[in-house]
Structures are given as structure tokens and as C-alpha cells.
């Protein structure tokens, strides 16, 4: 009975603390308004590119430049086939190259990263920690600093001027292995794998039918990052054949037209943004979960 006043005082103190650090309705309102304004500010370049793609030539030549469009037009989009009609390669070839390279690179990137991560996370073999340290150290290297050694390797493997020049270098990035390993360790218990082995499942079946469905948020996150990097990849020094070039490599021909083609450049930029945005809409609900589980902060 003597402990009741103490418990009462503790509960009252806890209630006072919760009231002291609780935001008011006005505080919540200003907090959300601030976040909305910050989010709108971060997408201003995207909005400006979309508005510029609908501006006629006379509005593009106005100084100082205007943010909003007064008389919208779709001429910047309809004029793109005429601007690219003098190319020696059909425009559809560039579209095919971009889609093929992006889809193939993303698919191989997810599969290879997931298999390597599964072995490093759940494998029972000596030296796997050393390999994982190598993976982590590789995250610290910038691709620009390795440009000359990588070019020599590509030349030795006869990869220059082939589709492999787009695909294989992207598969060597270790970000996907690190992310998948961290997620597998936190989401796939050993008891689940042992139960599958008791039921007669092999490693291949365990990987495809148990591990991959469980780590779906992680590989959807890799799909977003992998597709984004593959779609915007421009290997200018290793792809010389016009038949192997992608859409980002021919946009420079339009941008080189100066202010007169600023609207056309904005139009093709908007077209280039559509596929990554669609991939993001598919995978965005899983990105936060996967990055939080892996201990990565963006």
C-alpha cells in the first residue's frame, strides 16, 4: 500500500513529460506546411523542364526567362522526329537500345546481387567475412578514378563497341550486394532455411521460392537504382558505333542547337524522365523499408 503514492507520482511525472514534448495542432500544421514547401522546392527543376517543353520559341527567347508558360504548345514534341530524321540510324533503334540495355542490366544486376548476398549472408564457409570486407571497401571507390584500368580491362576482353559495355560494368557495382546481404540477415531467419532443407528443398529452390519472395522490398529497391543508372548510362569513350548508341547519347545533338532548340531539348528530357518515374512508382513503397533494414540513410 505504501508503494501506491510513488507509482502515482511516477505516472503523473510521465504524463507531464508527454504533454511537455507533445506538439500542438498549430505546430503540426506549420511542420507539414514546411515539409510540403520543401518538397515542392526539390521538384522545381522537374516542373521547370515540363513547362519549358511546352513553351513556344518566342517565350524561350524572353529575357529574363519566365518560369510559367503563357501560350502552351506541343510543337517541341512533334518537331522531334524532324530533328532526328537526318540521322543515319532510325530513331527506333536508339529507343530499342535504351530499353534493351536498361531491362537486361537491371535483371542481371538483381539476380547476381541477390545470389552473392545470399551466399555471404547464409553460407557456411570460411573466408566469407573477408569477401564482404572487399565488397564494403569497393563502395568507397569512385568510378572516375578507375577509368584507365577499367578501359584496359575492357580492351583485353574485347568488350568495346558491344552491348556488354553497357551491361557488365554495371553488374560489378557492390551496392546491390551490400544492400541485399543486410536485408537477408535481418529478414530471413535461419530456422526458415533449416525447415526448407528438412523438407528436401535444395539451395536453388530455397533461393527462388523462399528468399526472393521474402526480400522483395530489397530487390525492388535495386530495380529502381539499377534501372536509373542503366537508363542514364553514357559510355562515350567505349561505344563508338552509331548502331549501339542509346537515347541519352543523342540528346546532346539536340541540346547543341542552343536556345533555339531549348524547347526540343526540354521535350526529350521529359520523355527520358518517364521510364524512371514509372519504375519509381512501382517500387517506391519498398524503398524506405529496404534502406532502413540495411542501415542506409539517404
N, C-alpha and C positions, 0 to 999 in steps of 0.2 A: 504494500500500500504506500510505502514511503517513496517508491520509485515513480509513482504517477505524476507528481508535480514536475519532476525532472524531465520526463517524457513530454509533458505538456509544454514545458518551456522550450525543449528542442524542436517540437513541431511548430510552435509559434515563431521561433527563430528561422526555421526553414521556410515558413510561409512569408516572412518578411523579406528574406533574401530573394525568393522567387518574384515577389512583387517589385523589389528594387531593380532587378535586372530584366524585367519584362518590358518590351517596347509597347508604347501606346498605339492606338489606332492611327493617330496622326503621324507617328514615327514610321509605322509600316507603310503608310501612304507615300511619304516622301522617299522612303527606301526603294519602293517599287518604281516610283517615277524616275529616280536616279538611275536604276538599272535599265529601264526602258530607253531613256535618253542615251545612256552609254552604248546599248545595243544598236540603236539607230545610227549613232556616230560611227560604229565599227563597220556598218554596211553601206556607208555613204559612197565609197568607191564603186561598189556593185550597182547602186542606184544610179550613180552618175553615168556609168557605162551604158546602162539600159536607156536612160534618157538621151544620151548623145547619139545612140544608134538610130533614134527617130528624128533627129534634127536635120532640117534641110541645109543646103550649103551656105545660104546667106546667114543663118544663125550660127554656124560654125566659125564664120569669119568675123563675128562681132567681137569687139574688144571694149571693156573687159568681158571675158566669157560669162555666159549665163548658165546657171545651174539647171533651170527648168526649160522645157521646150515649149515654144509658143504655138508653132504650127507643125504638129507631128506628121511624119511621112514614113512610108515603108520603102522608099526608093533606095535607101542604103542596103537593104536586104535583097531587093530584086535586081540590083546592079551587080551583085557579086558574081553571078555566072558570066556576065560580060567581061568583068575584070580578069577573070581566070580563064577565059576562053582561048587566050593565046598561049597557054601552057602546052608543052609538048606531051604531057601526061594528062589524061582525063581527071577531072575533079573527083569523080567517084573512086579513083584509085587511091587518092590521099585519104578519103573517108574510110575505105576498106582497111588501109594500112593502120590507121589510128585505132579503129575498133578491134582489129585482129590482134595487134600488139598489146593493147590495154587489157583485153579479156584474157589472152593467153598468159601474159605476165602475171596478172592478178591471180589466176587459178593456180599456176605453178608456185607462186610465192606463198599462197596459203597452205598448199599441201606440203611443200618442203619445210616450211617453218613449223607446221604442226607436227610432222613426223620427227624432226630434230628435237623439238621441245618435249615431246612425249618420251623420247629416249633419255634425254637429260633429266627429266623430272621423275620418271618412274623406273628407269633402268637400274639394274643391279650389276654394275661393272666398275672396275677400278679406273680411276683417272677421269671420271666424268666431271668432277669439280674443276679440273684443270681446263678442260674444254669449255666449260661455262665461263671461266675467267677470261679465256681468249675471246669469247663472244662479248663479254662486257667491255673489254679493252677496245674491241673493234668499234664500239659505239662512239668512242672519243675521236676517231679519225675523220677528218673532212675529206670528201671525195676529190676536192681540187688538189690537195697535197699529194694524192696518189695518182695524178693524171698520167705522168710519164711512165711509171712502172706498169700501170694498167694498160696503156697503149701498147707497150712491148708485149704484154701477155696476149692481148687481142690479136696482134700481128702474128705471133707464133701459132696461135690456134686457128688462124685464117678466118676470123670472125668479122673482119672489117667488110662493110658493104653486104651484110647479110641480116636477116631478121634476128639472128641470135645476138646481134649487137644491142638490140633493144631489150631482149628478154634476160639473158644470162647475167649481166651486171646487176640487174635489179634483184635477182634471186640470191645474190651474195650478201645483201644487207642483213645485219643481225638484229635489227629492231624487232622483227616479227618473231624470231626465236626467243628473245628475251621476254617479250610480252606474253607469248603462249606458255612458256615454261612457268612464269609466275602465276598465271591463271590456272594452269593444270594443277599445280601444287596446292592451290587454295580451294579448288572446286571439285577435284576428282579424288575421293578417299581411296586408300589402298584396299580397304575392305571390299569396295565395289569391284575392283580388279581381281582380287582373290576369289570372290564369288563367281565371277565370269570364268576364271580358269578352272574352278571346280566343276562348272557346268560343261566344260570341254571346249571353250572358246579359245582360239589362238590369238597371237598378238595382232595380226592383221584385222581379225574380226573385232577384237576389243577396241582397236583404234577407230575403226569406221563406225561401229554400231553403238559404242558406249562413250568413248572420249570425245569424238567430234560433236555429237549432239549436246553433250554437257557444256562444252567450251564454245558454243555457238556465239555468244557475245564477243569472244576474243577474235574469232576468225572473221566475223562481220566487221569488226574494227579494222582488222588487217585488210579486208576488202576495200574499205574506204581509203585508207592510206596508200595501199598498193595501186589502186586504180588511179588515184590522184597523181601519184608520181609517174606512173607509166603513161598516162594521158598527156602530161605536160613535158615528157622527156624529149630533149632535143640534142641528140649526139651529132653535132655539126661536123666534128673532125673525123668521125668514123663512118658516117653514112654519106656517100658522095653520089650514088646512083639516084636519079630522079624517080625511078620506079619504086624505091623503098622509102621515100620521104613521107612524113605524116603531116597532118593539118597544122600543128604548131610551127613547122618548118617553112610553110608557105605563107603564113600570116605576115612574116617580115616583108614579103614582096608588096603586100597591100599597105602596111604601115609606112614603107619607104616612100609612099606617094605624098607625104607631108600633110598639111592642113586640109588640102582639097579632098583627101581620102580619109579624113579623121572619122567621118560618119561610117564609112565602109569598114574601117578598122574596128570601130566600136561594135558594129553589127556582127562581124566574125568573132569578136571576143565574146559577145553574148552567146553565140552559137557554141563556142568552145566551152562555156561555163555550164551548159545544160546537162551533159552527161555526169560530171562530178556532183552536181547538185542532186540529180536523181539518185545516184548511189548513196549520197549522204542521207537523203530522206528515207532510204530503205534501212540503213544501218545506224542512224543517229541514236535510236533508243538504247542501243547496246554499247555505245562508245564510252559513256560515263562509267557504266558498271565494269567494263573490262579494264579501263585505265585505273580506276580506283582499286580494283582487286590486284593489279600488278604493281601498285605503289608508284604510279607515274602521275605527275601533275603537269598539266599543260598551261 
